Amino acid sequence: MVNDILGINTEIKDLERMKQRGPNPAVIKIELPDRDTKIEVLRAKRKLADSNDFKRVYLRSAKSHAERLIELNFRTILNEIPDGAQKYKFTGSGRLIKRDAQAQDGDRNEGAA
């Protein structure tokens, strides 16, 4: 059914329902056969929002343990630098970029209120 909505014909290598945490439904972990298929599925995931049955389904790529540790270390270092958290931010892909001037001013004004 999901294959029809995404417009992709693929097999699932492995499927596992994780333990439920809180009132939300449990996460379902899916392993796809190869990286190209994963990229194809992630590019087509916005089509799920158009379907009433899958409107609340979210797909995202998992990060390895090493990637999560690296990001945690970067955030720790960034928070120790004076004004580091106000001048820089992490993107969703884990890149460290400089915040734009308007966002920095907005953050300061919100803190003053």
Buried (B, 14 or more C-beta within 10 A) or exposed (E): EBEEBBEBEBEEEEEEEEEEEEEEEEEEEBEBEEEEBBEBBEEBBEBBEEBEEBEEBEBEEEEEEEEEEEBEEBBEEBEEEEEBBBEBBEEEEEEBEEBEEEEBEEEEEEEEE
